[in-house]
């Protein structure tokens, strides 16, 4: 019997027990595989979840801001921080998958943050970002790992919705930019927080902390200097940043007056707005001053040319082809300028694109001071077969104050006083109308074209700040439908309407003109001189100039009287003939520039000035020979 029991025990150990153990292990393996399959199915469901047009990261959802931390050094753009419209649905469908322990922890943290002082909450948030940036600067491996994860997240977003790939790349670029200047931004943020703490009563009542925070401010300012990116910072910048963060943590503990903090921040904001206003005004003044100032090279050039001109014999001072000056069958241009180089660019660019340069005649009128220089330039640099005429405005004896109301006004004491009383508080705040060029009669000669060219039928008027890019002969064959002026309208913006230039509070203006009428551009205009004479346009101009003797109808300039004089006498040309804005607008469409026949540098940023917009300067500079002797002697460079 005993032997039988021993045999049965051994049989159980060797045969039955392994079978039981093996069966139990198979059950656990099956359970694990079922769980894995379910997990895979869940991942596929999440991956296939439709996000419509949003591919933002999960930590951008509003309901998860309290539990998820932002990656170190990442600054999201305004567009990327918008919440998903499906966020509520996600929270409803998957809330059962969040463990109770996480929910309880989140709830406790939210309750605790609500009980805390708002200043401490804000400071804690800033400290968390600061600690993340500090960790980033101390551990480059962590940064590279984060970049890897961010790249994976970007790839996943692209797979979810290909249409949002541009936004994903934008976020990544912002991330890379922030990594480059993360420490600089944090140090600037620390200085702002420190200055706020410094002005609060709690800080002033703590002498020890007051000394400490002042010292930290000096150290951070010294380390920051003029740095714009992290590579510009000194080696000890990280130590200064950590010391300041510790000091700010102490300041957070002693601050308990939220109202004082808000008051100080509002005061700082108001101060910054005031400083911005002052700087804008200074910038406007300096821009206007630069626009009025003649560069040294452009001052040297006419002096050098004048000297050479008076060394010539009288026979050497004549231009060829003078028999063409009054031929109405040719293409005649009118340019009124005292800028030799600018006038040369207009002539050179026009001739360069003319199909038959020999049929083009340029009539240039300048003042007595630049007359010799202008003639000398075109004697030395003749424009091929084109005809040049240079006249001195002093030779127009018919143009005097008794005939021209504007000439009488420009010479009056009140007008001169208007330009040179800028030190007075009552002076006009709009510096645009205080440019001394309006004192020159050259600017108003455009209203006397029939008197200047009595034997011509049509004239193309060009300003000296334009560049011609195509052949302009088609403008002479344009039928103006009985109108006097052919010009490109400028209705694209509201400030190009009549009410922008004329004073419609005056009954003379309001009764005769439409405030919403479309303005048009001066600078490239076709004038039918025959219609001009028939409709007595010059007399219309004189009548309105007399009515504006006290500048109550419009401010100074030539466009407002031009709008009035040619009211209902202007034929609109196609916009491609004349594109404006290259002297003030850096956003002119490249397509518009390329297809334009004439581009106009209207505004203060002329291409020959240092303040000219760099990307537009090449269109003008390619018609200037900077290797010319006179250009080198006057140190005029591109």
C-alpha positions in Angstrom: 0.0 0.0 0.0 2.8 2.4 0.9 4.5 1.6 -2.3 1.3 2.3 -4.3 1.0 5.7 -2.7 4.6 6.6 -3.5 4.1 5.6 -7.1 0.9 7.7 -7.5 2.7 10.7 -6.0 5.6 10.5 -8.4 3.1 10.0 -11.3 1.3 13.2 -10.3 4.5 15.2 -10.0 5.9 14.0 -13.3 2.8 13.9 -15.6 -0.3 15.7 -14.2 1.4 18.8 -12.7 3.2 19.9 -15.9 0.0 19.5 -17.8 -1.9 21.8 -15.4 0.9 24.4 -15.5 1.2 24.3 -19.3 -2.6 24.8 -19.7 -2.5 27.8 -17.3 0.3 29.4 -19.2 -1.5 29.0 -22.5 -4.5 30.8 -21.0 -2.3 33.8 -19.9 -0.6 34.0 -23.3 -4.0 34.0 -25.1 -5.2 36.7 -22.7 -2.1 38.8 -23.4 -2.4 38.4 -27.2 -6.1 39.4 -27.0 -5.1 42.5 -25.1 -2.4 43.3 -27.7 -4.8 42.9 -30.5 -7.2 45.2 -28.8 -4.5 47.7 -28.3 -3.5 47.6 -32.0 -7.1 48.1 -32.9 -7.3 51.1 -30.6 -4.1 52.6 -32.2 -5.6 52.2 -35.6 -8.8 53.8 -34.5 -7.0 56.8 -33.1 -4.8 57.1 -36.2 -7.8 57.1 -38.4 -9.7 59.6 -36.3 -10.8 62.5 -38.6 -9.5 65.9 -37.5 -11.0 67.8 -40.4 -8.6 70.7 -41.0 -6.6 70.7 -37.8 -3.3 68.9 -37.1 -2.3 70.6 -33.9 -0.6 68.7 -31.0 -2.7 67.3 -28.2 -1.2 69.6 -25.6 -3.0 72.5 -27.4 -6.5 71.2 -26.3 -8.0 73.5 -23.7 -9.1 70.6 -21.4 -5.6 69.2 -21.1 -3.6 72.4 -20.5 -3.4 71.7 -16.7 -1.9 68.2 -17.1 0.4 68.5 -20.2 3.5 70.6 -20.2 4.7 72.5 -23.3 7.9 71.2 -24.9 11.0 73.2 -23.9 11.7 76.2 -26.1 8.6 75.9 -28.3 6.6 79.1 -29.0 3.4 78.5 -30.9 2.0 80.9 -33.4 -1.4 82.5 -32.9 -3.0 80.2 -35.5 -1.5 77.1 -34.0 -3.1 77.6 -30.6 -6.7 77.4 -31.7 -8.6 74.6 -30.2 -10.1 71.8 -32.2 -13.9 72.0 -32.8 -14.0 68.3 -32.1 -12.4 68.6 -28.7 -15.6 68.1 -26.8 -16.4 65.0 -28.8 -13.0 63.5 -28.1 -13.4 64.2 -24.4 -16.8 62.5 -24.4 -16.0 59.4 -26.4 -12.7 58.6 -24.7 -13.0 59.8 -21.2 -13.6 56.3 -19.9 -10.1 55.4 -21.0 -8.4 57.8 -18.7 -7.5 56.2 -15.4 -9.2 57.4 -12.2 -5.9 58.1 -10.6 -4.9 60.6 -13.3 -8.3 62.3 -13.1 -8.1 62.6 -9.4 -4.6 64.1 -9.5 -5.7 66.6 -12.2 -8.7 67.6 -10.1 -6.6 68.1 -7.0 -4.1 70.2 -8.9 -6.9 72.4 -10.4 -8.5 72.9 -7.0 -5.2 73.8 -5.5 -4.4 76.3 -8.3 -7.7 78.0 -7.8 -7.0 78.6 -4.2 -3.6 80.0 -4.8 -2.8 83.7 -5.5 -3.1 84.6 -9.2 0.4 86.1 -9.2 1.9 82.9 -7.9 0.1 80.9 -10.6 1.5 83.2 -13.4 4.9 83.1 -11.8 4.9 79.4 -11.5 4.0 79.1 -15.3 6.9 81.4 -16.1 9.2 79.4 -13.9 8.2 76.1 -15.5 9.1 77.6 -18.9 12.3 78.9 -17.5 13.3 75.6 -16.0 12.6 73.9 -19.3 14.9 76.3 -21.2 17.6 75.9 -18.5 17.3 72.2 -18.9 17.6 72.6 -22.6 20.7 74.7 -22.4 22.4 72.2 -19.9 21.5 69.0 -21.8 21.9 69.1 -25.6 21.0 65.5 -25.8 17.5 66.3 -24.4 17.1 68.9 -27.1 18.0 66.5 -29.9 15.6 63.9 -28.4 12.9 66.5 -28.4 13.6 67.4 -32.0 13.3 63.8 -32.9 10.0 63.5 -31.1 8.8 66.8 -32.7 9.7 65.5 -36.1 7.8 62.3 -35.5 4.8 64.3 -34.4 5.0 66.4 -37.6 5.2 63.3 -39.8 2.2 61.8 -38.0 0.2 65.0 -38.6 1.1 65.0 -42.3 -0.3 61.4 -42.5 -3.5 62.4 -40.8 -4.1 65.3 -43.1 -1.9 66.2 -46.1 -3.6 69.6 -46.5 -2.1 70.9 -43.3 1.5 70.2 -44.2 2.3 73.9 -44.6 1.1 74.7 -41.1 3.2 71.9 -39.7 6.3 73.2 -41.4 5.6 76.7 -40.0 5.4 75.4 -36.5 8.6 73.5 -36.9 10.4 76.6 -38.2 9.1 78.6 -35.3 10.4 75.9 -33.0 13.9 76.0 -34.6 14.0 79.8 -34.4 13.0 79.8 -30.7 15.8 77.3 -29.9 18.3 79.8 -31.4 17.1 82.7 -29.2 15.4 80.8 -26.3 17.8 82.1 -23.7 17.7 85.7 -25.0 13.9 85.7 -24.8 13.9 84.2 -21.3 16.4 86.8 -20.0 14.4 89.7 -21.5 11.3 88.2 -19.8 13.2 87.9 -16.5 14.1 91.6 -16.7 10.4 92.6 -17.2 9.3 90.5 -14.2 12.2 91.8 -12.1 11.3 95.4 -12.8 7.7 94.7 -11.9 8.7 93.2 -8.6 11.1 96.0 -8.0 8.4 98.6 -8.0 6.0 96.8 -5.7 5.6 97.8 -2.0 6.4 94.3 -0.7 9.8 94.5 -2.4 10.6 97.9 -1.1 9.8 96.8 2.4 12.4 94.0 2.1 15.8 95.7 1.9 17.7 92.4 1.5 15.6 91.2 -1.4 15.7 94.7 -2.9 19.5 94.7 -3.1 19.5 91.2 -4.5 17.1 91.8 -7.3 18.9 95.0 -8.3 22.1 93.2 -8.5 20.6 90.4 -10.6 19.1 93.0 -13.0 22.5 94.6 -13.5 24.1 91.2 -14.1 21.5 90.0 -16.6 21.6 93.3 -18.5 25.4 93.1 -18.7 25.2 89.6 -20.0 22.4 90.3 -22.4 24.0 93.4 -24.0 23.0 93.7 -27.6 22.5 89.9 -28.2 19.8 88.8 -30.6 20.5 85.1 -30.4 21.9 82.6 -27.9 25.2 82.4 -29.7 25.8 86.1 -29.0 25.6 85.6 -25.2 28.7 85.2 -23.0 29.7 81.9 -21.4 28.4 82.9 -18.0 25.0 83.9 -19.3 23.5 80.6 -18.2 24.7 81.2 -14.6 23.2 84.7 -14.6 20.0 83.3 -15.9 19.8 80.7 -13.1 20.6 83.2 -10.4 17.9 85.5 -11.6 15.4 82.7 -11.7 16.2 81.9 -8.0 15.8 85.5 -7.1 12.4 85.8 -8.9 11.3 82.7 -7.0 11.9 84.5 -3.8 10.1 87.5 -5.1 7.1 85.3 -5.9 6.9 84.2 -2.3 6.7 87.7 -0.8 4.2 89.2 -3.3 0.6 89.0 -2.2 -1.0 92.2 -3.8 -2.5 91.3 -7.1 -4.0 94.8 -7.6 -0.6 96.4 -7.3 0.8 94.1 -9.9 -2.0 94.8 -12.4 -1.6 98.6 -11.8 2.1 98.4 -12.4 1.7 96.4 -15.6 -0.8 98.9 -16.9 1.5 101.7 -16.2 4.3 100.0 -18.1 2.1 99.3 -21.0 1.0 103.0 -21.2 4.6 104.1 -21.0 5.6 101.8 -23.8 2.8 103.1 -26.0 3.9 106.7 -25.3 7.5 105.8 -26.2 6.3 104.1 -29.4 4.3 107.2 -30.4 7.4 109.5 -29.8 9.6 107.2 -31.9 7.2 107.0 -34.7 7.1 110.8 -34.8 10.9 111.0 -34.8 11.1 108.4 -37.6 8.7 110.4 -39.7 10.6 113.6 -39.2 14.0 112.0 -39.9 12.6 110.3 -43.1 11.2 113.6 -44.3 14.5 115.3 -43.5 16.5 112.7 -45.4 14.1 113.0 -48.4 14.8 116.7 -48.5 18.6 116.5 -48.2 20.7 116.2 -51.3 23.4 113.5 -50.9 27.0 114.6 -51.1 27.5 112.8 -54.4 24.5 114.3 -56.1 25.6 117.7 -54.9 29.1 117.1 -56.3 27.9 116.0 -59.7 26.3 119.2 -60.9 29.2 121.3 -59.6 31.7 119.1 -61.6 29.5 119.2 -64.7 29.0 123.0 -64.5 32.7 123.6 -64.3 33.3 121.5 -67.4 30.4 123.1 -69.3 31.8 126.6 -69.0 35.2 125.4 -70.2 33.7 124.5 -73.6 33.6 126.7 -76.6 30.2 128.1 -77.7 30.2 125.8 -80.7 30.6 122.7 -78.5 27.5 123.5 -76.4 24.9 122.7 -79.0 22.8 119.6 -79.3 22.2 117.8 -82.6 18.8 117.2 -84.3 17.4 120.5 -83.1 15.2 120.7 -86.2 13.0 118.0 -84.7 11.9 120.0 -81.6 8.7 121.3 -83.1 7.7 118.4 -85.3 4.2 117.2 -84.2 4.7 113.9 -85.9 7.3 112.8 -83.5 7.0 111.5 -79.9 7.6 114.4 -77.5 8.3 114.0 -73.7 8.3 116.7 -71.1 10.5 116.4 -68.0 10.8 119.2 -65.4 13.6 118.5 -62.9 16.7 119.8 -61.1 18.1 116.3 -60.6 20.7 115.5 -63.3 21.1 111.8 -62.5 17.4 111.1 -62.1 16.6 112.8 -65.4 19.4 110.8 -67.1 17.8 107.6 -65.9 14.4 108.6 -67.3 15.9 109.4 -70.7 18.2 106.3 -70.8 15.4 103.9 -69.9 13.0 105.4 -72.4 15.5 105.2 -75.3 16.6 101.7 -74.3 13.0 100.4 -74.9 12.1 102.6 -77.9 11.6 100.8 -81.2 12.8 103.8 -83.1 14.8 106.2 -80.8 15.2 108.7 -83.6 11.5 109.6 -83.4 11.7 110.5 -79.7 12.3 114.1 -78.5 13.0 114.9 -74.8 12.2 118.5 -73.6 13.9 119.0 -70.3 13.3 122.2 -68.2 15.4 122.9 -65.2 16.3 125.8 -63.0 19.1 128.3 -63.4 21.4 126.6 -60.9 21.4 123.2 -62.7 21.0 124.4 -66.3 24.7 124.2 -67.3 25.1 120.8 -65.5 22.1 119.3 -67.2 23.3 120.4 -70.7 26.8 119.2 -70.0 25.6 115.7 -69.0 23.7 115.1 -72.2 26.5 116.6 -74.3 28.9 114.1 -72.8 26.3 111.3 -72.7 24.0 111.7 -75.8 21.0 109.3 -75.9 21.8 107.8 -79.3 19.6 109.1 -82.1 17.1 110.7 -79.8 16.7 114.5 -79.6 17.5 116.4 -76.4 16.5 120.0 -75.5 17.4 121.6 -72.2 15.7 124.9 -71.2 16.2 127.3 -68.4 12.9 128.2 -66.6 14.3 131.7 -66.2 13.9 132.1 -70.0 10.1 131.8 -69.7 9.5 135.6 -69.4 5.7 135.1 -69.7 5.7 133.0 -66.5 5.6 135.8 -63.8 3.5 136.5 -60.8 1.1 138.8 -62.7 0.2 135.8 -64.9 0.5 132.9 -62.6 -1.4 133.0 -59.2 0.6 130.1 -57.9 3.9 131.9 -58.6 2.6 134.9 -56.7 1.6 132.7 -53.8 4.9 130.8 -53.7 6.8 134.1 -53.4 4.6 135.5 -50.6 5.9 136.0 -47.1 3.1 133.8 -45.6 4.0 130.9 -47.8 7.7 131.0 -46.9 6.8 131.4 -43.3 4.7 128.3 -43.5 7.7 126.2 -44.5 10.3 127.6 -42.1 8.3 128.0 -38.8 8.5 124.3 -37.8 9.7 125.3 -34.3 6.4 126.7 -33.5 3.7 124.7 -31.7 1.1 125.8 -34.2 2.9 124.4 -37.2 1.3 121.9 -39.4 1.7 118.4 -38.0 1.6 116.8 -41.4 5.2 117.0 -42.6 4.3 115.6 -46.0 3.1 119.0 -47.1 6.1 120.9 -45.7 8.6 119.8 -48.4 10.4 122.8 -49.9 10.0 121.3 -53.4 6.6 122.8 -53.4 8.2 126.2 -53.4 9.8 125.5 -56.8 7.8 126.6 -59.8 9.3 123.5 -61.6 6.7 121.5 -59.7 3.8 123.5 -61.2 5.1 123.8 -64.8 2.9 120.8 -65.7 -0.1 123.2 -65.8 1.5 125.3 -68.5 2.3 122.8 -71.2 0.4 124.6 -74.0 2.4 127.7 -73.3 5.7 125.8 -73.2 5.0 123.8 -76.4 2.7 125.9 -78.5 3.3 124.0 -81.7 2.8 120.4 -80.4 -0.5 118.4 -80.3 0.3 115.8 -77.7 3.0 115.5 -75.0 3.8 112.7 -72.6 4.7 114.1 -69.2 7.1 112.1 -67.1 8.3 112.7 -63.5 12.0 112.4 -62.8 11.5 109.5 -60.4 10.2 107.0 -62.9 11.8 104.2 -64.9 10.5 103.2 -68.4 10.4 99.4 -69.0 8.6 99.2 -72.4 8.1 101.1 -75.6 5.7 104.0 -75.0 4.8 105.0 -78.6 1.4 103.4 -78.3 0.3 106.1 -75.9 0.3 108.7 -78.7 -2.2 106.7 -80.7 -4.6 106.4 -77.7 -8.0 108.0 -78.3 -8.7 110.0 -75.2 -12.4 110.4 -76.2 -12.2 114.2 -76.1 -10.5 114.3 -72.7 -7.4 116.4 -72.0 -5.5 114.1 -69.6 -4.8 110.3 -70.0 -3.8 108.8 -66.7 -4.0 105.6 -64.6 -6.6 105.7 -61.9 -5.7 104.9 -58.3 -8.9 103.6 -56.8 -7.4 100.5 -55.2 -7.3 102.1 -51.8 -9.7 104.5 -49.9 -6.9 107.1 -49.5 -6.8 107.6 -53.2 -10.2 109.1 -53.4 -10.9 112.8 -53.7 -11.8 113.3 -50.0 -8.3 112.3 -49.1 -6.8 115.4 -50.9 -9.6 118.0 -50.8 -11.3 119.7 -47.9 -15.0 118.7 -48.3 -16.0 120.7 -45.3 -15.6 123.7 -47.5 -18.8 124.4 -49.5 -16.9 125.3 -52.6 -15.4 121.7 -52.7 -18.5 119.8 -51.5 -20.8 121.4 -54.1 -18.5 120.8 -57.1 -16.9 117.5 -56.5 -17.6 113.9 -55.4 -15.7 112.9 -52.3 -15.7 109.2 -53.4 -14.5 110.0 -56.9 -11.5 108.0 -58.1 -8.1 109.8 -58.1 -5.5 109.3 -60.7 -1.7 109.3 -60.8 0.7 112.1 -61.8 4.0 111.0 -63.2 3.1 109.4 -66.5 0.4 111.4 -68.3 -0.7 111.9 -71.9 -1.9 115.4 -72.5 -3.9 116.4 -75.6 -2.8 120.0 -76.0 -5.3 120.8 -78.6 -8.2 119.9 -76.3 -6.4 121.7 -73.5 -6.6 124.9 -75.5 -10.2 124.4 -76.6 -11.4 123.8 -73.1 -9.3 126.6 -71.5 -7.8 124.3 -68.8 -5.1 126.7 -67.8 -7.8 129.3 -66.8 -9.6 126.7 -64.8 -6.4 126.0 -62.9 -5.8 129.7 -62.3 -9.3 130.2 -61.0 -9.1 127.5 -58.4 -5.6 128.6 -57.3 -6.9 132.1 -56.6 -9.7 130.6 -54.5 -7.1 128.6 -52.5 -5.0 131.6 -51.5 -5.4 130.7 -47.8 -5.0 126.9 -48.3 -8.5 126.2 -47.1 -9.5 124.1 -50.1 -6.4 121.8 -50.2 -3.0 121.6 -48.8 0.0 122.2 -51.0 1.1 120.0 -53.8 0.2 119.4 -57.5 -2.1 116.4 -57.3 -5.0 118.2 -55.5 -5.1 121.1 -58.0 -4.6 118.5 -60.8 -7.7 116.5 -59.6 -9.7 119.7 -59.6 -8.4 121.1 -62.9 -8.9 117.9 -64.9 -12.2 116.9 -63.2 -14.3 115.2 -65.8 -11.5 115.7 -68.3 -9.4 112.6 -67.6 -9.4 109.4 -69.6 -8.4 106.2 -67.6 -5.5 104.3 -69.0 -4.9 100.6 -68.3 -3.1 100.0 -65.0 -0.2 98.2 -66.7 1.0 101.5 -68.2 1.9 103.0 -64.8 2.6 101.2 -61.5 3.2 103.3 -58.4 4.4 102.8 -54.9 8.1 101.9 -55.2 9.1 104.8 -53.1 7.0 103.9 -50.0 5.4 100.5 -50.4 7.7 97.4 -50.0 4.8 95.1 -51.0 4.3 96.1 -54.6 3.5 92.9 -56.5 6.4 91.5 -58.5 4.0 90.6 -61.3 2.7 94.2 -61.5 6.3 95.5 -61.7 7.3 93.1 -64.4 4.4 93.9 -66.7 4.4 97.6 -66.1 5.5 100.0 -68.9 6.5 102.6 -66.3 7.3 102.1 -62.6 7.1 105.1 -60.3 9.2 105.7 -57.1 6.7 108.1 -55.7 7.2 108.7 -52.0 10.2 109.6 -49.9 12.3 106.5 -50.5 13.8 107.5 -53.8 16.2 105.0 -55.4 19.1 107.5 -55.3 18.8 107.9 -51.5 20.2 105.6 -48.9 16.6 105.1 -47.5 15.5 103.7 -50.9 13.9 100.3 -50.7 16.7 97.9 -51.6 14.8 95.4 -53.6 13.5 98.1 -56.0 16.8 99.9 -56.5 18.2 97.6 -59.2 15.4 98.6 -61.6 16.7 102.2 -61.4 20.5 101.5 -61.0 20.9 99.5 -64.2 20.4 102.7 -66.2 23.3 104.4 -64.4 26.9 104.1 -65.5 28.7 104.0 -62.2 32.0 103.6 -64.0 31.7 107.1 -65.7 34.5 109.5 -64.8 32.1 112.0 -63.2 30.4 109.3 -61.1 33.8 108.0 -59.8 35.1 111.5 -59.0 31.9 112.3 -57.0 32.0 108.9 -55.3 28.6 107.9 -56.5 28.3 104.1 -56.0 25.4 101.6 -56.5 
